[in-house]
Amino acid sequence: MHKQFLLLVAFALLAAVLPAQGGLKDMVNKAKSALPGGLSEAEVGAALKEALDNGASDAVAFLSKPDGYYKSAYKILLPEEAQQIVSRLKTVPGFENVEEQLIERMNRAAEDAAAQAKPIFVNAIRQMTIRDAMNVLMGEKDAATQYLEHTTYDPLYQAFRPVVTEALDKVNAREYWRGAVMAYNRIPLVKKTNPELDDHVTRMALAGLFALIRQKEAEIRANPAARTSDLLKKVFARQDSR
């Protein structure tokens, strides 16, 4: 009975001296939200959102500039079924350089479309929950990229496809391709074909985008120098200590 009385007095005193900090209830709630390594849920969430935003922003900025796709490791090549067409057309007058012409035009279309990604990424990052953030922090080495790909691929495809189509038309790529296909289909004994460029360019543009984000994530996870803020350094140090 005496112990219970002393405990009641102690809690009453704590409640009396903690009004400026929001009272005993707030203190207890903050203690409950504390995570191992001295991190709070809010810090983990903010750091992961910052890392995702940095990686996505850098990837979009790089790929949407001139030659971002065309002269990089993310260069988009012709679909496999188109290789047969261009190899046969190289001997047809007017189509000697058909492959490089198409590749350049496809990559220009992807560069135009890449700028559409930023607001879609921002929206997905804002909706990240604390559970999402912890899963990303302590997950696989590309967990952040997986999260973005899972939450944004479909809306990105829907946003990219019409821009790719418009951009291909702007550089006459689809018209050029239709002419190439018609010329190919006139060659005796070939199997008639008409692979569409729009879907191929859209999917390959997204594959390059996520590959670059994955690279940015790997840098932040593996290289402390890539953690450009105190918050990123603190939170990813927790990952390092696993």
PyRosetta script that sets phi, psi and omega in degrees:
from pyrosetta import init, pose_from_sequence

init()
pose = pose_from_sequence("MHKQFLLLVAFALLAAVLPAQGGLKDMVNKAKSALPGGLSEAEVGAALKEALDNGASDAVAFLSKPDGYYKSAYKILLPEEAQQIVSRLKTVPGFENVEEQLIERMNRAAEDAAAQAKPIFVNAIRQMTIRDAMNVLMGEKDAATQYLEHTTYDPLYQAFRPVVTEALDKVNAREYWRGAVMAYNRIPLVKKTNPELDDHVTRMALAGLFALIRQKEAEIRANPAARTSDLLKKVFARQDSR")
pose.set_psi(1, -40.7)
pose.set_omega(1, -179.5)
pose.set_phi(2, -64.7)
pose.set_psi(2, -40.5)
pose.set_omega(2, 179.6)
pose.set_phi(3, -63.8)
pose.set_psi(3, -41.6)
pose.set_omega(3, 179.9)
pose.set_phi(4, -62.8)
pose.set_psi(4, -39.6)
pose.set_omega(4, 179.2)
pose.set_phi(5, -63.5)
pose.set_psi(5, -44.2)
pose.set_omega(5, 179.9)
pose.set_phi(6, -63.2)
pose.set_psi(6, -38.9)
pose.set_omega(6, 177.8)
pose.set_phi(7, -63.9)
pose.set_psi(7, -40.3)
pose.set_omega(7, 178.3)
pose.set_phi(8, -63.6)
pose.set_psi(8, -40.7)
pose.set_omega(8, 178.5)
pose.set_phi(9, -63.8)
pose.set_psi(9, -43.1)
pose.set_omega(9, -178.9)
pose.set_phi(10, -61.3)
pose.set_psi(10, -44.9)
pose.set_omega(10, 179.0)
pose.set_phi(11, -66.4)
pose.set_psi(11, -35.5)
pose.set_omega(11, 178.1)
pose.set_phi(12, -64.8)
pose.set_psi(12, -41.0)
pose.set_omega(12, 178.6)
pose.set_phi(13, -65.8)
pose.set_psi(13, -41.8)
pose.set_omega(13, 178.2)
pose.set_phi(14, -61.4)
pose.set_psi(14, -43.2)
pose.set_omega(14, -179.9)
pose.set_phi(15, -63.9)
pose.set_psi(15, -32.2)
pose.set_omega(15, -178.4)
pose.set_phi(16, -73.6)
pose.set_psi(16, -33.6)
pose.set_omega(16, -174.4)
pose.set_phi(17, -94.7)
pose.set_psi(17, -1.5)
pose.set_omega(17, -176.5)
pose.set_phi(18, -111.0)
pose.set_psi(18, 20.9)
pose.set_omega(18, -177.7)
pose.set_phi(19, -62.8)
pose.set_psi(19, -33.2)
pose.set_omega(19, -177.4)
pose.set_phi(20, -68.3)
pose.set_psi(20, -25.8)
pose.set_omega(20, 179.6)
pose.set_phi(21, -95.0)
pose.set_psi(21, 11.0)
pose.set_omega(21, 178.9)
pose.set_phi(22, 93.8)
pose.set_psi(22, 5.5)
pose.set_omega(22, 174.8)
pose.set_phi(23, 87.9)
pose.set_psi(23, 175.3)
pose.set_omega(23, -176.5)
pose.set_phi(24, -63.0)
pose.set_psi(24, -37.4)
pose.set_omega(24, -178.6)
pose.set_phi(25, -61.6)
pose.set_psi(25, -43.3)
pose.set_omega(25, 179.5)
pose.set_phi(26, -65.2)
pose.set_psi(26, -39.8)
pose.set_omega(26, -179.6)
pose.set_phi(27, -62.3)
pose.set_psi(27, -43.3)
pose.set_omega(27, 179.7)
pose.set_phi(28, -64.7)
pose.set_psi(28, -42.5)
pose.set_omega(28, 179.0)
pose.set_phi(29, -62.2)
pose.set_psi(29, -40.0)
pose.set_omega(29, 178.4)
pose.set_phi(30, -65.4)
pose.set_psi(30, -38.5)
pose.set_omega(30, 178.9)
pose.set_phi(31, -64.4)
pose.set_psi(31, -39.0)
pose.set_omega(31, 179.9)
pose.set_phi(32, -65.3)
pose.set_psi(32, -33.0)
pose.set_omega(32, -176.6)
pose.set_phi(33, -84.2)
pose.set_psi(33, -5.8)
pose.set_omega(33, -179.7)
pose.set_phi(34, -66.5)
pose.set_psi(34, 141.7)
pose.set_omega(34, -178.6)
pose.set_phi(35, -113.4)
pose.set_psi(35, 163.3)
pose.set_omega(35, 177.6)
pose.set_phi(36, -55.9)
pose.set_psi(36, 147.4)
pose.set_omega(36, 179.7)
pose.set_phi(37, 82.7)
pose.set_psi(37, 11.7)
pose.set_omega(37, 178.7)
pose.set_phi(38, 76.0)
pose.set_psi(38, 17.0)
pose.set_omega(38, -179.9)
pose.set_phi(39, -95.5)
pose.set_psi(39, 147.7)
pose.set_omega(39, 172.1)
pose.set_phi(40, -101.7)
pose.set_psi(40, 160.4)
pose.set_omega(40, 176.9)
pose.set_phi(41, -58.4)
pose.set_psi(41, -39.4)
pose.set_omega(41, -179.1)
pose.set_phi(42, -62.4)
pose.set_psi(42, -40.0)
pose.set_omega(42, 179.8)
pose.set_phi(43, -66.0)
pose.set_psi(43, -43.5)
pose.set_omega(43, 179.6)
pose.set_phi(44, -61.7)
pose.set_psi(44, -47.1)
pose.set_omega(44, -179.9)
pose.set_phi(45, -60.6)
pose.set_psi(45, -45.5)
pose.set_omega(45, -178.6)
pose.set_phi(46, -65.4)
pose.set_psi(46, -40.6)
pose.set_omega(46, -178.5)
pose.set_phi(47, -66.9)
pose.set_psi(47, -43.2)
pose.set_omega(47, -179.8)
pose.set_phi(48, -66.4)
pose.set_psi(48, -37.6)
pose.set_omega(48, 176.9)
pose.set_phi(49, -65.9)
pose.set_psi(49, -38.4)
pose.set_omega(49, 177.9)
pose.set_phi(50, -65.0)
pose.set_psi(50, -43.6)
pose.set_omega(50, -180.0)
pose.set_phi(51, -63.7)
pose.set_psi(51, -43.8)
pose.set_omega(51, 178.6)
pose.set_phi(52, -63.4)
pose.set_psi(52, -44.6)
pose.set_omega(52, -179.3)
pose.set_phi(53, -62.7)
pose.set_psi(53, -43.2)
pose.set_omega(53, 179.2)
pose.set_phi(54, -61.6)
pose.set_psi(54, -48.3)
pose.set_omega(54, -178.2)
pose.set_phi(55, -63.7)
pose.set_psi(55, -45.2)
pose.set_omega(55, -179.7)
pose.set_phi(56, -66.5)
pose.set_psi(56, -42.5)
pose.set_omega(56, -179.5)
pose.set_phi(57, -63.3)
pose.set_psi(57, -43.3)
pose.set_omega(57, 179.0)
pose.set_phi(58, -63.0)
pose.set_psi(58, -41.9)
pose.set_omega(58, -179.1)
pose.set_phi(59, -64.9)
pose.set_psi(59, -45.0)
pose.set_omega(59, 179.6)
pose.set_phi(60, -63.2)
pose.set_psi(60, -45.1)
pose.set_omega(60, -179.1)
pose.set_phi(61, -61.7)
pose.set_psi(61, -41.0)
pose.set_omega(61, -178.7)
pose.set_phi(62, -68.1)
pose.set_psi(62, -48.3)
pose.set_omega(62, -172.5)
pose.set_phi(63, -77.8)
pose.set_psi(63, -22.5)
pose.set_omega(63, -178.3)
pose.set_phi(64, -86.6)
pose.set_psi(64, -6.9)
pose.set_omega(64, 178.3)
pose.set_phi(65, -83.7)
pose.set_psi(65, 162.8)
pose.set_omega(65, 178.2)
pose.set_phi(66, -55.2)
pose.set_psi(66, 131.8)
pose.set_omega(66, -179.0)
pose.set_phi(67, 71.8)
pose.set_psi(67, 9.4)
pose.set_omega(67, 178.8)
pose.set_phi(68, -57.6)
pose.set_psi(68, -41.7)
pose.set_omega(68, 172.9)
pose.set_phi(69, -92.3)
pose.set_psi(69, -48.6)
pose.set_omega(69, -166.5)
pose.set_phi(70, -60.1)
pose.set_psi(70, -37.7)
pose.set_omega(70, -178.1)
pose.set_phi(71, -117.8)
pose.set_psi(71, 42.3)
pose.set_omega(71, 178.8)
pose.set_phi(72, -136.3)
pose.set_psi(72, 179.5)
pose.set_omega(72, 177.9)
pose.set_phi(73, -66.1)
pose.set_psi(73, -11.7)
pose.set_omega(73, -176.1)
pose.set_phi(74, -100.8)
pose.set_psi(74, 16.1)
pose.set_omega(74, 179.5)
pose.set_phi(75, -53.9)
pose.set_psi(75, 133.2)
pose.set_omega(75, -179.0)
pose.set_phi(76, -91.4)
pose.set_psi(76, 126.1)
pose.set_omega(76, 179.2)
pose.set_phi(77, -102.0)
pose.set_psi(77, 171.4)
pose.set_omega(77, -179.6)
pose.set_phi(78, -66.7)
pose.set_psi(78, 150.1)
pose.set_omega(78, 174.4)
pose.set_phi(79, -62.3)
pose.set_psi(79, 153.9)
pose.set_omega(79, -174.8)
pose.set_phi(80, -55.4)
pose.set_psi(80, -41.1)
pose.set_omega(80, -177.3)
pose.set_phi(81, -69.2)
pose.set_psi(81, -18.9)
pose.set_omega(81, 178.6)
pose.set_phi(82, -80.2)
pose.set_psi(82, -20.9)
pose.set_omega(82, -178.7)
pose.set_phi(83, -59.7)
pose.set_psi(83, -38.7)
pose.set_omega(83, 179.7)
pose.set_phi(84, -62.7)
pose.set_psi(84, -38.1)
pose.set_omega(84, -178.8)
pose.set_phi(85, -67.1)
pose.set_psi(85, -51.5)
pose.set_omega(85, -174.2)
pose.set_phi(86, -67.5)
pose.set_psi(86, -32.3)
pose.set_omega(86, 180.0)
pose.set_phi(87, -65.8)
pose.set_psi(87, -33.2)
pose.set_omega(87, 178.3)
pose.set_phi(88, -79.5)
pose.set_psi(88, -30.6)
pose.set_omega(88, -174.9)
pose.set_phi(89, -78.8)
pose.set_psi(89, -14.9)
pose.set_omega(89, -177.3)
pose.set_phi(90, -61.6)
pose.set_psi(90, -18.2)
pose.set_omega(90, 178.2)
pose.set_phi(91, -97.4)
pose.set_psi(91, 0.3)
pose.set_omega(91, -179.7)
pose.set_phi(92, -93.9)
pose.set_psi(92, 127.1)
pose.set_omega(92, -179.8)
pose.set_phi(93, -53.8)
pose.set_psi(93, 134.1)
pose.set_omega(93, -180.0)
pose.set_phi(94, 93.0)
pose.set_psi(94, -11.5)
pose.set_omega(94, -177.7)
pose.set_phi(95, -126.4)
pose.set_psi(95, 22.0)
pose.set_omega(95, -178.7)
pose.set_phi(96, -60.5)
pose.set_psi(96, -32.4)
pose.set_omega(96, -176.4)
pose.set_phi(97, -112.0)
pose.set_psi(97, 29.8)
pose.set_omega(97, -171.6)
pose.set_phi(98, -60.9)
pose.set_psi(98, -40.2)
pose.set_omega(98, -175.5)
pose.set_phi(99, -64.4)
pose.set_psi(99, -50.8)
pose.set_omega(99, -177.3)
pose.set_phi(100, -67.7)
pose.set_psi(100, -35.5)
pose.set_omega(100, 176.6)
pose.set_phi(101, -59.0)
pose.set_psi(101, -46.3)
pose.set_omega(101, -178.6)
pose.set_phi(102, -68.6)
pose.set_psi(102, -42.1)
pose.set_omega(102, -178.3)
pose.set_phi(103, -61.6)
pose.set_psi(103, -44.5)
pose.set_omega(103, 179.2)
pose.set_phi(104, -62.4)
pose.set_psi(104, -43.8)
pose.set_omega(104, -177.4)
pose.set_phi(105, -67.2)
pose.set_psi(105, -36.9)
pose.set_omega(105, 176.9)
pose.set_phi(106, -64.4)
pose.set_psi(106, -41.3)
pose.set_omega(106, -179.0)
pose.set_phi(107, -70.8)
pose.set_psi(107, -33.9)
pose.set_omega(107, 174.3)
pose.set_phi(108, -63.4)
pose.set_psi(108, -38.4)
pose.set_omega(108, 178.2)
pose.set_phi(109, -64.2)
pose.set_psi(109, -41.8)
pose.set_omega(109, 179.4)
pose.set_phi(110, -64.8)
pose.set_psi(110, -38.6)
pose.set_omega(110, 178.9)
pose.set_phi(111, -64.0)
pose.set_psi(111, -38.9)
pose.set_omega(111, 175.8)
pose.set_phi(112, -63.8)
pose.set_psi(112, -41.2)
pose.set_omega(112, -175.4)
pose.set_phi(113, -72.9)
pose.set_psi(113, -29.6)
pose.set_omega(113, -173.4)
pose.set_phi(114, -57.9)
pose.set_psi(114, -32.4)
pose.set_omega(114, -179.3)
pose.set_phi(115, -62.7)
pose.set_psi(115, -20.3)
pose.set_omega(115, -179.2)
pose.set_phi(116, -72.4)
pose.set_psi(116, -13.8)
pose.set_omega(116, -172.4)
pose.set_phi(117, -75.0)
pose.set_psi(117, -32.1)
pose.set_omega(117, -169.7)
pose.set_phi(118, -55.8)
pose.set_psi(118, -54.2)
pose.set_omega(118, -178.0)
pose.set_phi(119, -63.5)
pose.set_psi(119, -29.2)
pose.set_omega(119, 178.4)
pose.set_phi(120, -70.0)
pose.set_psi(120, -41.5)
pose.set_omega(120, 175.9)
pose.set_phi(121, -63.5)
pose.set_psi(121, -44.5)
pose.set_omega(121, -178.9)
pose.set_phi(122, -57.8)
pose.set_psi(122, -43.8)
pose.set_omega(122, -179.8)
pose.set_phi(123, -63.0)
pose.set_psi(123, -43.1)
pose.set_omega(123, 179.5)
pose.set_phi(124, -65.9)
pose.set_psi(124, -39.1)
pose.set_omega(124, -179.0)
pose.set_phi(125, -66.9)
pose.set_psi(125, -39.9)
pose.set_omega(125, 178.8)
pose.set_phi(126, -61.9)
pose.set_psi(126, -31.2)
pose.set_omega(126, -176.8)
pose.set_phi(127, -86.3)
pose.set_psi(127, 0.9)
pose.set_omega(127, 179.7)
pose.set_phi(128, -64.0)
pose.set_psi(128, 131.1)
pose.set_omega(128, 179.4)
pose.set_phi(129, -91.7)
pose.set_psi(129, 169.5)
pose.set_omega(129, 176.4)
pose.set_phi(130, -60.2)
pose.set_psi(130, -41.5)
pose.set_omega(130, 178.4)
pose.set_phi(131, -62.2)
pose.set_psi(131, -43.1)
pose.set_omega(131, 176.5)
pose.set_phi(132, -56.9)
pose.set_psi(132, -46.0)
pose.set_omega(132, -176.3)
pose.set_phi(133, -62.5)
pose.set_psi(133, -44.1)
pose.set_omega(133, 179.7)
pose.set_phi(134, -66.1)
pose.set_psi(134, -39.7)
pose.set_omega(134, 177.6)
pose.set_phi(135, -62.1)
pose.set_psi(135, -38.9)
pose.set_omega(135, 178.7)
pose.set_phi(136, -68.4)
pose.set_psi(136, -46.1)
pose.set_omega(136, -176.6)
pose.set_phi(137, -60.1)
pose.set_psi(137, -45.4)
pose.set_omega(137, -173.6)
pose.set_phi(138, -101.4)
pose.set_psi(138, 9.1)
pose.set_omega(138, -177.5)
pose.set_phi(139, -89.0)
pose.set_psi(139, -158.6)
pose.set_omega(139, -179.3)
pose.set_phi(140, -65.3)
pose.set_psi(140, 168.5)
pose.set_omega(140, -173.8)
pose.set_phi(141, -66.8)
pose.set_psi(141, -16.3)
pose.set_omega(141, 176.8)
pose.set_phi(142, -118.5)
pose.set_psi(142, 28.1)
pose.set_omega(142, -175.4)
pose.set_phi(143, -61.7)
pose.set_psi(143, -36.1)
pose.set_omega(143, 179.1)
pose.set_phi(144, -66.7)
pose.set_psi(144, -42.1)
pose.set_omega(144, 177.5)
pose.set_phi(145, -64.7)
pose.set_psi(145, -41.0)
pose.set_omega(145, 176.9)
pose.set_phi(146, -60.0)
pose.set_psi(146, -41.2)
pose.set_omega(146, 178.6)
pose.set_phi(147, -60.7)
pose.set_psi(147, -47.6)
pose.set_omega(147, -179.8)
pose.set_phi(148, -64.3)
pose.set_psi(148, -42.6)
pose.set_omega(148, -178.5)
pose.set_phi(149, -63.9)
pose.set_psi(149, -41.4)
pose.set_omega(149, -179.6)
pose.set_phi(150, -64.6)
pose.set_psi(150, -38.6)
pose.set_omega(150, -173.5)
pose.set_phi(151, -91.2)
pose.set_psi(151, -14.3)
pose.set_omega(151, -172.8)
pose.set_phi(152, -124.4)
pose.set_psi(152, -10.6)
pose.set_omega(152, -171.1)
pose.set_phi(153, -58.0)
pose.set_psi(153, -50.4)
pose.set_omega(153, -176.6)
pose.set_phi(154, -62.9)
pose.set_psi(154, -48.9)
pose.set_omega(154, 176.9)
pose.set_phi(155, -63.9)
pose.set_psi(155, -32.4)
pose.set_omega(155, 176.7)
pose.set_phi(156, -65.5)
pose.set_psi(156, -43.2)
pose.set_omega(156, 178.7)
pose.set_phi(157, -59.6)
pose.set_psi(157, -45.0)
pose.set_omega(157, -179.6)
pose.set_phi(158, -64.0)
pose.set_psi(158, -33.6)
pose.set_omega(158, 179.1)
pose.set_phi(159, -78.0)
pose.set_psi(159, -37.9)
pose.set_omega(159, -177.0)
pose.set_phi(160, -72.0)
pose.set_psi(160, -42.5)
pose.set_omega(160, -168.7)
pose.set_phi(161, -55.1)
pose.set_psi(161, -51.7)
pose.set_omega(161, -179.5)
pose.set_phi(162, -66.6)
pose.set_psi(162, -31.8)
pose.set_omega(162, 178.3)
pose.set_phi(163, -69.1)
pose.set_psi(163, -40.5)
pose.set_omega(163, 176.9)
pose.set_phi(164, -60.9)
pose.set_psi(164, -46.0)
pose.set_omega(164, 179.7)
pose.set_phi(165, -59.3)
pose.set_psi(165, -47.5)
pose.set_omega(165, 179.7)
pose.set_phi(166, -63.2)
pose.set_psi(166, -42.3)
pose.set_omega(166, -178.5)
pose.set_phi(167, -67.8)
pose.set_psi(167, -38.6)
pose.set_omega(167, 176.1)
pose.set_phi(168, -62.0)
pose.set_psi(168, -39.5)
pose.set_omega(168, 178.4)
pose.set_phi(169, -69.5)
pose.set_psi(169, -33.6)
pose.set_omega(169, -179.1)
pose.set_phi(170, -62.3)
pose.set_psi(170, -33.7)
pose.set_omega(170, 178.8)
pose.set_phi(171, -104.3)
pose.set_psi(171, 16.3)
pose.set_omega(171, 176.0)
pose.set_phi(172, 60.3)
pose.set_psi(172, 26.4)
pose.set_omega(172, -177.0)
pose.set_phi(173, -68.7)
pose.set_psi(173, -43.0)
pose.set_omega(173, -177.7)
pose.set_phi(174, -69.3)
pose.set_psi(174, -38.1)
pose.set_omega(174, 176.8)
pose.set_phi(175, -64.5)
pose.set_psi(175, -43.1)
pose.set_omega(175, 178.6)
pose.set_phi(176, -61.7)
pose.set_psi(176, -42.2)
pose.set_omega(176, 179.9)
pose.set_phi(177, -65.7)
pose.set_psi(177, -41.6)
pose.set_omega(177, 177.9)
pose.set_phi(178, -60.3)
pose.set_psi(178, -40.7)
pose.set_omega(178, 176.8)
pose.set_phi(179, -63.4)
pose.set_psi(179, -39.6)
pose.set_omega(179, 178.8)
pose.set_phi(180, -64.8)
pose.set_psi(180, -43.4)
pose.set_omega(180, -179.7)
pose.set_phi(181, -64.5)
pose.set_psi(181, -42.0)
pose.set_omega(181, 178.9)
pose.set_phi(182, -61.6)
pose.set_psi(182, -43.4)
pose.set_omega(182, 179.0)
pose.set_phi(183, -63.5)
pose.set_psi(183, -39.9)
pose.set_omega(183, 179.5)
pose.set_phi(184, -66.0)
pose.set_psi(184, -44.0)
pose.set_omega(184, -176.7)
pose.set_phi(185, -67.4)
pose.set_psi(185, -15.6)
pose.set_omega(185, 176.5)
pose.set_phi(186, -84.1)
pose.set_psi(186, -11.7)
pose.set_omega(186, 178.8)
pose.set_phi(187, -70.0)
pose.set_psi(187, 128.9)
pose.set_omega(187, -177.3)
pose.set_phi(188, -59.0)
pose.set_psi(188, 141.2)
pose.set_omega(188, 171.6)
pose.set_phi(189, 70.1)
pose.set_psi(189, 10.1)
pose.set_omega(189, 176.4)
pose.set_phi(190, -89.5)
pose.set_psi(190, 153.8)
pose.set_omega(190, 176.4)
pose.set_phi(191, -78.1)
pose.set_psi(191, 122.7)
pose.set_omega(191, -177.3)
pose.set_phi(192, -63.7)
pose.set_psi(192, 137.6)
pose.set_omega(192, -176.9)
pose.set_phi(193, -149.6)
pose.set_psi(193, 161.9)
pose.set_omega(193, 177.2)
pose.set_phi(194, -159.4)
pose.set_psi(194, 64.0)
pose.set_omega(194, 178.9)
pose.set_phi(195, -63.1)
pose.set_psi(195, 138.2)
pose.set_omega(195, -178.6)
pose.set_phi(196, -85.5)
pose.set_psi(196, 137.3)
pose.set_omega(196, 179.7)
pose.set_phi(197, -82.2)
pose.set_psi(197, -31.6)
pose.set_omega(197, -170.8)
pose.set_phi(198, -56.7)
pose.set_psi(198, -53.2)
pose.set_omega(198, -177.5)
pose.set_phi(199, -64.2)
pose.set_psi(199, -42.7)
pose.set_omega(199, -179.6)
pose.set_phi(200, -60.9)
pose.set_psi(200, -48.5)
pose.set_omega(200, -178.7)
pose.set_phi(201, -63.5)
pose.set_psi(201, -41.5)
pose.set_omega(201, -179.7)
pose.set_phi(202, -61.6)
pose.set_psi(202, -48.0)
pose.set_omega(202, -177.7)
pose.set_phi(203, -67.3)
pose.set_psi(203, -39.6)
pose.set_omega(203, 179.1)
pose.set_phi(204, -70.7)
pose.set_psi(204, -34.1)
pose.set_omega(204, 176.1)
pose.set_phi(205, -63.2)
pose.set_psi(205, -41.8)
pose.set_omega(205, 178.2)
pose.set_phi(206, -68.9)
pose.set_psi(206, -38.0)
pose.set_omega(206, 177.8)
pose.set_phi(207, -60.9)
pose.set_psi(207, -42.5)
pose.set_omega(207, 177.4)
pose.set_phi(208, -65.5)
pose.set_psi(208, -39.7)
pose.set_omega(208, -179.7)
pose.set_phi(209, -61.8)
pose.set_psi(209, -48.2)
pose.set_omega(209, -179.1)
pose.set_phi(210, -71.3)
pose.set_psi(210, -30.2)
pose.set_omega(210, 176.2)
pose.set_phi(211, -64.0)
pose.set_psi(211, -39.8)
pose.set_omega(211, 179.5)
pose.set_phi(212, -71.3)
pose.set_psi(212, -39.4)
pose.set_omega(212, 175.6)
pose.set_phi(213, -61.8)
pose.set_psi(213, -40.3)
pose.set_omega(213, 178.4)
pose.set_phi(214, -60.8)
pose.set_psi(214, -39.5)
pose.set_omega(214, 177.9)
pose.set_phi(215, -65.1)
pose.set_psi(215, -42.7)
pose.set_omega(215, 179.0)
pose.set_phi(216, -62.8)
pose.set_psi(216, -40.8)
pose.set_omega(216, 178.9)
pose.set_phi(217, -63.2)
pose.set_psi(217, -42.8)
pose.set_omega(217, -179.9)
pose.set_phi(218, -60.3)
pose.set_psi(218, -37.8)
pose.set_omega(218, 179.2)
pose.set_phi(219, -63.8)
pose.set_psi(219, -44.4)
pose.set_omega(219, -179.1)
pose.set_phi(220, -65.7)
pose.set_psi(220, -39.8)
pose.set_omega(220, -178.6)
pose.set_phi(221, -70.7)
pose.set_psi(221, -37.7)
pose.set_omega(221, -171.6)
pose.set_phi(222, -95.7)
pose.set_psi(222, -25.1)
pose.set_omega(222, -171.7)
pose.set_phi(223, -120.8)
pose.set_psi(223, 105.6)
pose.set_omega(223, 179.6)
pose.set_phi(224, -54.6)
pose.set_psi(224, -29.3)
pose.set_omega(224, -179.4)
pose.set_phi(225, -66.8)
pose.set_psi(225, -20.7)
pose.set_omega(225, -180.0)
pose.set_phi(226, -83.0)
pose.set_psi(226, -6.4)
pose.set_omega(226, 179.2)
pose.set_phi(227, -88.0)
pose.set_psi(227, 100.4)
pose.set_omega(227, -164.2)
pose.set_phi(228, -88.2)
pose.set_psi(228, 5.1)
pose.set_omega(228, 176.5)
pose.set_phi(229, -138.5)
pose.set_psi(229, 160.4)
pose.set_omega(229, 179.1)
pose.set_phi(230, -60.9)
pose.set_psi(230, -36.1)
pose.set_omega(230, -179.2)
pose.set_phi(231, -65.6)
pose.set_psi(231, -44.4)
pose.set_omega(231, 177.7)
pose.set_phi(232, -61.9)
pose.set_psi(232, -41.0)
pose.set_omega(232, 179.4)
pose.set_phi(233, -62.2)
pose.set_psi(233, -43.6)
pose.set_omega(233, -178.0)
pose.set_phi(234, -66.0)
pose.set_psi(234, -47.8)
pose.set_omega(234, -174.6)
pose.set_phi(235, -71.7)
pose.set_psi(235, -43.0)
pose.set_omega(235, -178.3)
pose.set_phi(236, -76.6)
pose.set_psi(236, -15.0)
pose.set_omega(236, 170.6)
pose.set_phi(237, -64.7)
pose.set_psi(237, -31.4)
pose.set_omega(237, 176.1)
pose.set_phi(238, -64.2)
pose.set_psi(238, -40.2)
pose.set_omega(238, 176.0)
pose.set_phi(239, -64.2)
pose.set_psi(239, -39.6)
pose.set_omega(239, -177.9)
pose.set_phi(240, -61.9)
pose.set_psi(240, -29.2)
pose.set_omega(240, -173.8)
pose.set_phi(241, -87.5)
pose.set_psi(241, 2.5)
pose.set_omega(241, -179.5)
pose.set_phi(242, -59.2)
pose.dump_pdb("model.pdb")
